[in-house]
Amino acid sequence: MRLLALLPLMAVAVAHVEHLEPRSQPGVPQPTPVDLRPLEWGDLNIISTTDTHGWLAGHVKEGSYSADFGDFASFLAHMRQQANYRRKDLLVVDSGDLHDGNGLADATNVSGTVSNPIFEKINYDALAIGNHELYLPEIAVDTYKNFAPKWGKKYLTSNTFIKDAHTNKTVPIGKLYNKFRMKFGTRVMSYGFLYNFVGAANNTIIEPANVTVTLPWFQKSLKEDVDVYLIVGHVPVRWAEAVSVINAIRAVHPSKPILLFGGHLHIRDFKAYDGRAFGLSAGRFMETLGWMSVSGIHDRACRVEANCIGKNLTVSRRYLDTNVHTYKTHSLSHRKQRFDTWRGRQITKEITKARKALGVSTVLGCAPQDYFLNRYPYTDSRSLLNLVTKEILPFSIVDKTRPYPTVVFINSGCQRFDVFKGAFTVDDTYIVSPFHDDFEFATVPYKVAKNLLNGLNKAPFQKRAEVQASSTNVTLTPGYVTNDDYGLGGDDWPHSPIPYVATPNYVSTDLPTGLGDNDLVDVAWLSFFTNLMAPLFKKLDPAGNYTIQPYRVGITTYEMWPIFAKAKWANATC
């Protein structure tokens, strides 16, 4: 009780008092502290993560997002103390996608072998499954047998199923729904939805959300007496699947509060469906914690729902940059309070030890400059896709023993992040190019080869509108500037906007020059989209009959990076 008596109603900023505590991963940069606005607390408060993709060590090269999962654990411990003092309920939720994107998750034979047990040390209240848990049969089975059981009723897969090899039955990977009561009385009905994903492993089934909400079990769950409906979903908050679940609940409960926490698009977003239903997406890669507070949930007049139709809830949202300054500012009760908890320190040590054992910090070479995935057109020398198509694919993939010139096509989505000037490590390889997509090829006339890229790319190349930063005398670091249904102001840290340039869905190496239409060319591409290539060949040359074969067996979109870095960047000085 003495500790609670010391806690104030507001966590205070601690920008000017930095205790020398062990935190984050060794050697990571920290941002220059700034003054942050206190969080607004409501009757119910939610902290959300999504699309973590194994980034539990934080961003070891970016100060703004440098906190690791140990820091996150310490932050949650202090936030729960804050909630207890305020006598307000606090939920912690995750919206899926734990694999494919970081060495901590992917540098093991089965992705998640090391990272999942670390992830499990966070006491989440509700979790959803992501599509990256479902691409490979072995990952889906591991999720079903090992990961989901750790969470009991908290791991929610309302429309995602697996074929159990032992019982020969199709069963939910997790639980269909979960009703629970929180410490200060909030009664919650929770569900977990995945968007209508069509690329899942053949031992899994994703039921369309608009079908699930019509089923007897779902309709029966709507008859339970609760205060709020919680949807954790690996689905963008504006997509039809999310709206269909909101509408299904609203059809039965015209004024019951509905909160949806989505993901998948790797963006910060907030959606107001009506005055009593809201959705939030918390970015990607442990760059962002989503915060939502809701007041009005326990309004006694609303026990008769007709009384509260059109009566808006009071809702706030915030997108928190994941660094220790953010965590300390919002969670500590006074400036001299120690931030690191014993549990947090142990998780940080476990991450450091795991990274060392996996060898993910091994330096493969020294990148001579920054290469950005979406800041510049892919034809620009600062574009990562320009580096890939101009240098990496020609060096690492093109088979120079073949008698014909080669054009290599990839989908731009196989590259996932930026490369920063300096040491390029094993971890960076998993971060930038986590998928092990192999290559196939066919030998075709030049008249076919020269039209393939246009055939693959139907949509025009467009530049997304940029949000302008407000004028200020403070020098801002580049980062998120989010414009959502509540306008600007949701980002916790002030940033200057990072330019965003859309890239074509498919890019390629340069076409060979000086060829006639009937000269032969080797065309190579990722097996990931072979289903598009064969029909395209037929469309471009109806009389042609082309044999598709494996290309550069053993070299994938993952291996092409270390092959290049060791040869071209190894002699540079970082």
C-alpha positions as CSV (number, residue, x, y, z in Angstrom):
1,M,0.0,0.0,0.0
2,R,2.9,2.3,0.7
3,L,4.1,2.1,-2.9
4,L,0.6,2.9,-4.2
5,A,0.4,5.9,-1.9
6,L,3.5,7.4,-3.6
7,L,2.1,7.2,-7.1
8,P,0.6,10.4,-8.5
9,L,-2.3,10.7,-10.7
10,M,-0.1,11.5,-13.7
11,A,3.2,9.9,-14.7
12,V,5.7,12.8,-15.0
13,A,8.3,13.6,-17.6
14,V,11.8,12.5,-16.7
15,A,13.7,14.0,-19.5
16,H,16.2,15.8,-17.2
17,V,17.0,12.9,-14.9
18,E,18.6,9.9,-16.6
19,H,19.8,7.2,-14.2
20,L,22.6,4.9,-15.5
21,E,20.6,1.7,-15.6
22,P,21.4,-1.3,-17.8
23,R,18.7,-1.2,-20.5
24,S,18.1,-2.1,-24.2
25,Q,20.7,-4.0,-26.2
26,P,24.4,-3.2,-25.8
27,G,25.6,-0.2,-27.9
28,V,22.2,0.8,-29.3
29,P,21.7,4.5,-29.9
30,Q,19.2,6.5,-27.8
31,P,17.1,9.5,-29.0
32,T,17.6,13.0,-27.7
33,P,14.9,13.4,-25.0
34,V,12.0,15.7,-25.7
35,D,9.0,16.8,-23.5
36,L,6.0,14.5,-24.1
37,R,2.4,15.0,-23.3
38,P,0.9,12.9,-20.5
39,L,-1.3,10.1,-21.6
40,E,-5.0,10.4,-21.1
41,W,-6.5,7.6,-19.0
42,G,-10.1,6.4,-19.2
43,D,-12.3,3.7,-17.6
44,L,-10.6,1.2,-19.9
45,N,-7.1,1.6,-21.3
46,I,-5.4,-0.6,-23.9
47,I,-1.8,-1.0,-25.0
48,S,-1.4,-2.7,-28.3
49,T,1.3,-4.2,-30.4
50,T,1.2,-5.8,-33.9
51,D,3.4,-7.1,-36.7
52,T,6.4,-7.5,-34.4
53,H,8.0,-9.9,-36.8
54,G,10.7,-10.9,-34.3
55,W,12.0,-7.4,-33.5
56,L,12.2,-8.2,-29.8
57,A,15.7,-6.7,-29.6
58,G,14.4,-3.4,-30.7
59,H,16.0,-1.4,-33.5
60,V,19.7,-1.6,-32.7
61,K,20.5,1.1,-35.3
62,E,17.6,3.5,-34.7
63,G,17.4,5.4,-31.5
64,S,13.7,6.3,-31.8
65,Y,12.8,2.6,-31.6
66,S,15.7,1.2,-29.6
67,A,13.8,-0.3,-26.6
68,D,13.9,-4.1,-26.5
69,F,11.3,-6.5,-25.0
70,G,12.9,-6.3,-21.6
71,D,12.3,-2.5,-21.6
72,F,8.7,-3.2,-22.8
73,A,8.2,-5.6,-19.8
74,S,9.5,-3.0,-17.4
75,F,7.2,-0.4,-19.0
76,L,4.2,-2.6,-18.6
77,A,5.0,-3.4,-14.9
78,H,4.9,0.4,-14.2
79,M,1.8,1.0,-16.3
80,R,0.0,-1.7,-14.4
81,Q,1.0,0.0,-11.1
82,Q,-0.4,3.3,-12.6
83,A,-3.6,1.5,-13.5
84,N,-4.0,0.0,-10.0
85,Y,-3.5,3.4,-8.4
86,R,-6.1,5.0,-10.6
87,R,-8.4,2.0,-10.2
88,K,-8.7,1.8,-14.0
89,D,-8.6,-1.4,-16.1
90,L,-5.6,-1.9,-18.4
91,L,-5.5,-4.4,-21.3
92,V,-2.5,-5.5,-23.3
93,V,-3.2,-7.0,-26.7
94,D,-1.3,-8.2,-29.8
95,S,-2.6,-8.6,-33.3
96,G,-0.2,-11.2,-34.8
97,D,2.6,-11.7,-37.2
98,L,5.5,-12.8,-35.0
99,H,7.7,-14.4,-37.8
100,D,9.7,-13.4,-40.9
101,G,11.6,-10.2,-40.4
102,N,14.5,-10.4,-37.8
103,G,17.3,-12.8,-37.1
104,L,16.1,-13.4,-33.5
105,A,13.0,-15.1,-35.0
106,D,14.3,-16.5,-38.3
107,A,17.9,-17.7,-37.7
108,T,16.6,-21.1,-36.4
109,N,15.5,-24.1,-38.3
110,V,11.9,-23.4,-37.3
111,S,11.2,-19.7,-37.1
112,G,10.2,-18.7,-33.6
113,T,12.1,-21.4,-31.7
114,V,14.0,-18.7,-29.8
115,S,11.8,-15.6,-30.2
116,N,8.5,-17.2,-29.2
117,P,9.5,-18.1,-25.6
118,I,10.8,-14.5,-25.2
119,F,7.5,-13.1,-26.5
120,E,5.6,-15.3,-24.1
121,K,7.2,-13.6,-21.1
122,I,4.9,-10.6,-21.7
123,N,1.5,-11.0,-20.0
124,Y,-0.8,-10.2,-22.8
125,D,-4.6,-10.3,-22.2
126,A,-5.6,-11.1,-25.8
127,L,-3.8,-12.2,-28.9
128,A,-4.6,-12.9,-32.5
129,I,-2.9,-14.9,-35.2
130,G,-1.2,-13.4,-38.2
131,N,-0.8,-14.6,-41.8
132,H,3.0,-15.1,-41.2
133,E,2.1,-17.8,-38.7
134,L,0.4,-19.6,-41.6
135,Y,2.6,-19.6,-44.7
136,L,4.4,-22.8,-43.8
137,P,2.8,-26.0,-42.5
138,E,5.4,-26.5,-39.8
139,I,5.0,-23.0,-38.4
140,A,1.2,-23.4,-38.3
141,V,1.6,-26.7,-36.4
142,D,4.1,-25.2,-34.0
143,T,1.7,-22.3,-33.4
144,Y,-1.1,-24.8,-32.7
145,K,0.8,-27.3,-30.6
146,N,3.2,-25.1,-28.7
147,F,2.4,-21.4,-28.9
148,A,-1.4,-21.2,-28.6
149,P,-1.6,-23.6,-25.6
150,K,0.8,-21.3,-23.6
151,W,-1.9,-18.6,-23.7
152,G,-5.0,-20.7,-22.9
153,K,-8.2,-18.7,-23.6
154,K,-6.3,-15.6,-24.5
155,Y,-5.1,-16.8,-27.9
156,L,-8.1,-16.1,-30.2
157,T,-8.6,-17.5,-33.7
158,S,-12.3,-17.0,-34.4
159,N,-11.9,-17.8,-38.1
160,T,-8.6,-19.7,-38.4
161,F,-8.4,-23.4,-38.3
162,I,-5.9,-26.3,-38.7
163,K,-6.3,-29.9,-39.7
164,D,-5.1,-31.9,-36.7
165,A,-3.0,-34.7,-38.1
166,H,-3.6,-36.9,-35.0
167,T,-7.4,-36.6,-34.8
168,N,-8.0,-35.9,-38.5
169,K,-10.4,-33.1,-37.4
170,T,-10.4,-29.5,-38.4
171,V,-10.2,-27.4,-35.2
172,P,-9.5,-23.8,-34.2
173,I,-5.8,-23.1,-33.7
174,G,-6.7,-21.1,-30.6
175,K,-10.0,-20.3,-29.0
176,L,-13.1,-18.9,-30.8
177,Y,-13.8,-16.3,-28.2
178,N,-13.2,-15.5,-24.6
179,K,-15.3,-13.7,-22.0
180,F,-13.5,-12.4,-19.0
181,R,-13.8,-9.8,-16.2
182,M,-11.1,-7.3,-15.5
183,K,-9.7,-6.3,-12.1
184,F,-11.9,-3.2,-11.8
185,G,-15.0,-4.7,-13.1
186,T,-15.0,-4.3,-16.9
187,R,-16.6,-7.3,-18.5
188,V,-15.1,-8.1,-21.9
189,M,-16.1,-10.4,-24.8
190,S,-13.1,-10.9,-27.0
191,Y,-12.6,-12.4,-30.5
192,G,-9.6,-12.8,-32.8
193,F,-10.0,-12.4,-36.6
194,L,-7.7,-12.8,-39.6
195,Y,-8.3,-11.1,-42.9
196,N,-9.4,-13.3,-45.8
197,F,-5.9,-14.6,-46.4
198,V,-5.7,-16.9,-49.4
199,G,-2.0,-18.0,-49.3
200,A,-2.0,-20.1,-46.2
201,A,-0.5,-23.6,-45.9
202,N,-2.7,-26.4,-47.0
203,N,-3.1,-27.7,-43.5
204,T,-5.0,-24.5,-42.5
205,I,-8.3,-23.0,-43.3
206,I,-9.3,-19.3,-43.0
207,E,-13.0,-18.8,-42.9
208,P,-14.3,-15.5,-44.3
209,A,-15.1,-13.1,-41.5
210,N,-18.5,-12.3,-43.0
211,V,-19.3,-16.0,-42.8
212,T,-18.0,-16.5,-39.2
213,V,-20.3,-13.7,-37.8
214,T,-23.4,-15.5,-39.1
215,L,-22.6,-18.8,-37.3
216,P,-24.6,-20.0,-34.2
217,W,-21.6,-19.9,-31.8
218,F,-20.9,-16.2,-32.7
219,Q,-24.5,-15.2,-32.5
220,K,-24.9,-17.0,-29.2
221,S,-21.8,-15.1,-27.8
222,L,-23.6,-11.8,-28.5
223,K,-26.2,-12.7,-25.9
224,E,-23.7,-12.6,-23.1
225,D,-24.0,-9.7,-20.7
226,V,-20.7,-7.7,-21.1
227,D,-19.6,-4.1,-21.1
228,V,-17.4,-4.0,-24.2
229,Y,-16.6,-6.1,-27.2
230,L,-12.9,-6.5,-28.0
231,I,-11.7,-7.6,-31.4
232,V,-8.0,-8.3,-31.8
233,G,-7.4,-9.0,-35.4
234,H,-4.7,-9.3,-38.0
235,V,-6.8,-7.1,-40.3
236,P,-6.5,-3.5,-41.3
237,V,-9.0,-1.4,-39.4
238,R,-10.6,0.0,-42.6
239,W,-10.9,-3.3,-44.5
240,A,-14.2,-5.0,-45.2
241,E,-13.4,-7.9,-42.8
242,A,-13.1,-5.5,-39.9
243,V,-16.2,-3.6,-40.8
244,S,-18.2,-6.8,-41.2
245,V,-17.4,-7.9,-37.6
246,I,-18.3,-4.4,-36.3
247,N,-21.6,-4.4,-38.2
248,A,-22.5,-7.9,-37.0
249,I,-22.1,-6.8,-33.4
250,R,-23.8,-3.5,-34.0
251,A,-26.8,-5.3,-35.6
252,V,-27.5,-6.9,-32.2
253,H,-26.1,-4.2,-29.9
254,P,-26.9,-0.7,-31.2
255,S,-24.8,1.1,-28.6
256,K,-22.5,-1.4,-27.0
257,P,-18.8,-0.2,-27.0
258,I,-16.7,-2.1,-29.6
259,L,-12.9,-1.8,-29.8
260,L,-10.9,-3.3,-32.6
261,F,-7.1,-3.6,-32.7
262,G,-5.8,-4.5,-36.1
263,G,-2.6,-4.8,-38.1
264,H,-1.1,-6.2,-41.3
265,L,-0.5,-3.0,-43.3
266,H,2.4,-1.9,-41.0
267,I,0.9,1.5,-40.5
268,R,-0.3,3.7,-37.6
269,D,-4.1,4.2,-38.0
270,F,-7.2,5.0,-36.1
271,K,-10.8,4.5,-37.3
272,A,-14.0,5.8,-35.7
273,Y,-16.8,3.5,-37.0
274,D,-19.4,5.4,-35.0
275,G,-19.4,7.2,-31.7
276,R,-19.1,4.0,-29.7
277,A,-16.9,1.8,-31.9
278,F,-13.3,2.4,-32.7
279,G,-10.3,0.7,-34.3
280,L,-6.5,1.2,-33.9
281,S,-3.4,-0.2,-35.7
282,A,-0.1,0.1,-34.0
283,G,2.4,0.1,-36.9
284,R,5.1,-2.6,-37.2
285,F,8.4,-4.1,-36.1
286,M,8.1,-2.9,-32.4
287,E,8.5,0.7,-33.6
288,T,5.1,1.6,-32.1
289,L,3.0,0.9,-29.1
290,G,-0.7,1.8,-29.6
291,W,-2.5,3.5,-26.7
292,M,-6.3,3.9,-26.5
293,S,-8.3,5.1,-23.5
294,V,-12.1,4.9,-23.3
295,S,-14.4,6.6,-20.9
296,G,-18.2,6.1,-20.6
297,I,-18.1,2.3,-20.7
298,H,-19.6,2.0,-17.2
299,D,-22.4,4.5,-17.7
300,R,-25.3,3.0,-15.8
301,A,-27.9,4.5,-18.1
302,C,-26.4,2.5,-21.0
303,R,-27.5,-0.8,-19.4
304,V,-30.6,-0.1,-21.5
305,E,-28.9,0.2,-24.8
306,A,-31.6,2.3,-26.4
307,N,-30.7,5.1,-23.9
308,C,-27.2,5.4,-25.3
309,I,-27.7,5.3,-29.1
310,G,-25.9,8.4,-30.3
311,K,-24.2,9.1,-27.0
312,N,-20.5,9.2,-27.8
313,L,-17.8,7.6,-25.7
314,T,-14.8,9.7,-24.8
315,V,-11.8,8.2,-26.6
316,S,-8.2,9.1,-26.9
317,R,-5.5,7.5,-29.0
318,R,-1.7,7.8,-29.1
319,Y,1.1,6.2,-31.1
320,L,4.2,5.7,-28.8
321,D,7.7,5.5,-30.2
322,T,9.4,2.5,-28.5
323,N,12.4,3.9,-26.7
324,V,13.3,4.1,-23.0
325,H,12.6,7.8,-22.8
326,T,9.0,7.2,-24.0
327,Y,8.6,4.4,-21.5
328,K,10.0,6.2,-18.5
329,T,8.1,9.4,-19.3
330,H,4.7,7.7,-19.4
331,S,5.1,5.0,-16.7
332,L,7.2,6.3,-13.9
333,S,5.5,8.0,-11.0
334,H,8.4,10.2,-9.9
335,R,11.8,11.3,-11.4
336,K,13.9,9.2,-9.0
337,Q,12.0,6.0,-9.5
338,R,14.1,3.2,-11.1
339,F,12.8,2.1,-14.5
340,D,14.3,-1.3,-15.0
341,T,12.6,-4.2,-13.3
342,W,14.1,-7.5,-12.4
343,R,12.0,-9.2,-15.0
344,G,12.8,-6.7,-17.6
345,R,16.5,-7.0,-17.1
346,Q,16.3,-10.8,-17.3
347,I,14.5,-10.6,-20.7
348,T,17.1,-8.1,-22.0
349,K,19.9,-10.4,-20.9
350,E,18.1,-13.4,-22.6
351,I,17.8,-11.5,-25.8
352,T,21.5,-10.5,-25.8
353,K,22.5,-14.0,-25.1
354,A,20.3,-15.4,-27.8
355,R,21.6,-12.9,-30.4
356,K,25.1,-13.9,-29.6
357,A,24.4,-17.6,-29.8
358,L,22.6,-17.2,-33.2
359,G,25.5,-15.1,-34.5
360,V,23.1,-12.4,-35.9
361,S,25.6,-9.6,-35.1
362,T,28.3,-11.1,-37.3
363,V,29.4,-8.4,-39.8
364,L,29.3,-9.4,-43.4
365,G,30.5,-6.1,-44.9
366,C,30.1,-2.4,-44.7
367,A,27.3,-0.7,-46.6
368,P,28.7,2.5,-48.3
369,Q,25.5,4.5,-47.9
370,D,21.9,4.3,-46.7
371,Y,19.5,2.5,-49.0
372,F,15.8,3.2,-48.5
373,L,12.9,1.0,-49.5
374,N,10.2,3.6,-49.9
375,R,11.7,7.1,-49.6
376,Y,12.8,7.4,-53.2
377,P,11.7,6.2,-56.6
378,Y,13.2,2.8,-57.3
379,T,15.2,4.3,-60.2
380,D,17.0,6.5,-57.7
381,S,20.5,5.5,-56.5
382,R,19.4,5.9,-52.9
383,S,16.6,3.3,-53.4
384,L,17.1,-0.2,-52.0
385,L,15.3,-1.7,-55.0
386,N,17.7,0.1,-57.3
387,L,20.6,-1.6,-55.5
388,V,18.9,-4.9,-55.8
389,T,18.1,-4.7,-59.5
390,K,21.3,-3.0,-60.6
391,E,23.8,-4.8,-58.4
392,I,22.7,-7.6,-56.2
393,L,20.6,-9.6,-58.7
394,P,23.1,-9.4,-61.5
395,F,26.0,-10.4,-59.2
396,S,24.3,-13.0,-56.9
397,I,21.6,-14.5,-59.1
398,V,22.4,-14.3,-62.8
399,D,24.0,-17.5,-64.1
400,K,26.9,-16.2,-66.2
401,T,27.5,-19.7,-67.6
402,R,24.3,-19.7,-69.6
403,P,24.5,-18.9,-73.3
404,Y,21.7,-16.3,-73.3
405,P,21.5,-12.9,-71.5
406,T,19.2,-12.9,-68.4
407,V,16.5,-10.7,-67.0
408,V,15.5,-11.3,-63.4
409,F,12.1,-10.3,-62.0
410,I,11.2,-10.0,-58.3
411,N,8.2,-8.8,-56.5
412,S,9.1,-5.6,-54.5
413,G,7.4,-7.0,-51.4
414,C,10.1,-9.6,-51.0
415,Q,12.3,-6.8,-49.7
416,R,11.1,-5.5,-46.3
417,F,13.3,-2.8,-44.8
418,D,16.0,-0.2,-45.3
419,V,19.8,-0.8,-45.2
420,F,21.8,1.8,-43.2
421,K,25.3,3.0,-43.9
422,G,27.9,1.0,-41.9
423,A,28.1,-2.5,-40.7
424,F,25.9,-4.9,-42.6
425,T,25.2,-8.0,-40.4
426,V,23.5,-11.4,-40.5
427,D,20.6,-9.8,-38.7
428,D,20.3,-7.1,-41.4
429,T,20.0,-9.9,-44.0
430,Y,16.9,-11.3,-42.2
431,I,15.6,-7.8,-41.7
432,V,15.9,-6.7,-45.3
433,S,15.1,-10.0,-47.1
434,P,13.6,-12.6,-44.7
435,F,11.9,-14.8,-47.3
436,H,13.7,-17.8,-48.7
437,D,12.1,-17.5,-52.2
438,D,13.8,-19.5,-54.9
439,F,14.1,-18.8,-58.6
440,E,12.7,-20.4,-61.7
441,F,13.4,-19.5,-65.3
442,A,12.4,-20.1,-68.9
443,T,14.1,-19.2,-72.2
444,V,11.9,-17.0,-74.3
445,P,12.2,-14.6,-77.4
446,Y,13.1,-11.1,-76.6
447,K,9.7,-9.9,-77.9
448,V,8.2,-11.7,-74.9
449,A,10.9,-10.8,-72.3
450,K,10.6,-7.0,-73.1
451,N,6.9,-7.0,-72.3
452,L,6.8,-9.0,-69.1
453,L,7.4,-6.2,-66.6
454,N,4.5,-4.2,-68.0
455,G,2.4,-7.3,-67.9
456,L,3.2,-7.9,-64.3
457,N,2.6,-4.3,-63.3
458,K,-0.9,-3.3,-64.2
459,A,-1.2,-0.4,-61.7
460,P,0.4,3.0,-62.4
461,F,3.3,4.1,-60.3
462,Q,2.0,6.8,-57.9
463,K,3.4,8.9,-55.1
464,R,1.4,8.9,-51.9
465,A,0.4,12.3,-50.6
466,E,2.7,13.4,-47.8
467,V,1.5,14.9,-44.5
468,Q,3.2,18.2,-43.8
469,A,4.7,18.7,-40.3
470,S,3.5,21.7,-38.3
471,S,5.9,24.6,-38.1
472,T,8.1,24.6,-35.0
473,N,11.4,26.0,-33.8
474,V,12.6,22.5,-32.7
475,T,14.7,20.5,-35.1
476,L,12.7,17.3,-35.6
477,T,14.0,13.9,-36.4
478,P,12.4,12.1,-39.3
479,G,9.6,9.7,-38.3
480,Y,5.9,9.0,-38.3
481,V,3.4,11.9,-38.9
482,T,0.0,10.2,-38.8
483,N,-3.2,11.6,-40.1
484,D,-6.1,9.4,-39.0
485,D,-9.8,9.8,-38.3
486,Y,-9.0,12.2,-35.4
487,G,-6.6,14.2,-37.6
488,L,-3.0,14.9,-36.6
489,G,-1.8,14.8,-33.0
490,G,-1.8,11.0,-32.4
491,D,1.9,10.6,-32.7
492,D,3.5,10.9,-29.2
493,W,6.9,12.2,-30.5
494,P,7.0,15.2,-32.9
495,H,8.7,14.2,-36.1
496,S,9.3,15.6,-39.5
497,P,7.5,13.4,-42.1
498,I,9.5,10.8,-44.0
499,P,8.8,10.9,-47.7
500,Y,6.9,7.9,-49.0
501,V,7.1,6.8,-52.6
502,A,5.1,3.9,-53.8
503,T,7.0,1.2,-55.7
504,P,5.8,-1.0,-58.5
505,N,4.7,-4.4,-57.4
506,Y,7.4,-6.0,-59.6
507,V,10.8,-4.8,-60.6
508,S,13.6,-6.3,-62.8
509,T,17.2,-6.1,-63.9
510,D,17.8,-4.1,-67.0
511,L,16.8,-5.6,-70.3
512,P,19.7,-6.6,-72.6
513,T,20.3,-4.2,-75.5
514,G,20.9,-4.8,-79.2
515,L,18.6,-7.8,-79.5
516,G,16.1,-8.6,-82.1
517,D,12.6,-9.7,-81.3
518,N,13.4,-13.4,-82.0
519,D,16.7,-13.5,-80.1
520,L,16.5,-15.7,-77.0
521,V,16.7,-14.4,-73.4
522,D,16.6,-16.3,-70.1
523,V,13.9,-14.9,-67.9
524,A,14.2,-15.7,-64.2
525,W,11.7,-14.9,-61.4
526,L,10.6,-16.0,-58.0
527,S,8.7,-19.2,-57.7
528,F,6.4,-17.2,-55.4
529,F,4.6,-15.9,-58.5
530,T,5.1,-18.6,-61.1
531,N,1.3,-18.8,-61.2
532,L,1.4,-15.4,-62.8
533,M,4.2,-16.1,-65.3
534,A,2.8,-19.1,-67.2
535,P,-0.5,-17.3,-68.2
536,L,1.5,-14.2,-69.1
537,F,3.7,-16.2,-71.4
538,K,0.6,-17.5,-73.1
539,K,-0.9,-14.1,-73.4
540,L,2.2,-12.5,-74.9
541,D,3.0,-15.4,-77.2
542,P,-0.1,-17.7,-77.8
543,A,1.9,-20.0,-80.0
544,G,4.9,-20.4,-77.6
545,N,5.5,-23.4,-75.4
546,Y,8.0,-22.6,-72.8
547,T,9.6,-25.0,-70.3
548,I,9.9,-23.7,-66.7
549,Q,12.9,-24.9,-64.7
550,P,14.6,-24.2,-61.4
551,Y,17.2,-21.5,-61.6
552,R,20.3,-21.2,-59.4
553,V,19.2,-24.0,-57.0
554,G,20.2,-23.2,-53.4
555,I,20.3,-19.5,-53.8
556,T,17.2,-17.6,-52.7
557,T,16.2,-14.0,-52.0
558,Y,17.8,-14.5,-48.6
559,E,21.2,-15.9,-49.7
560,M,21.6,-13.2,-52.4
561,W,22.4,-10.6,-49.8
562,P,25.3,-12.2,-48.0
563,I,26.8,-13.4,-51.3
564,F,26.8,-9.8,-52.4
565,A,27.9,-8.2,-49.1
566,K,30.8,-10.6,-48.6
567,A,32.1,-10.0,-52.1
568,K,31.4,-6.3,-52.6
569,W,31.3,-4.7,-49.1
570,A,33.7,-6.9,-47.1
571,N,36.8,-4.8,-47.7
572,A,35.2,-1.5,-46.8
573,T,35.9,0.1,-43.4
574,C,32.8,0.8,-41.3
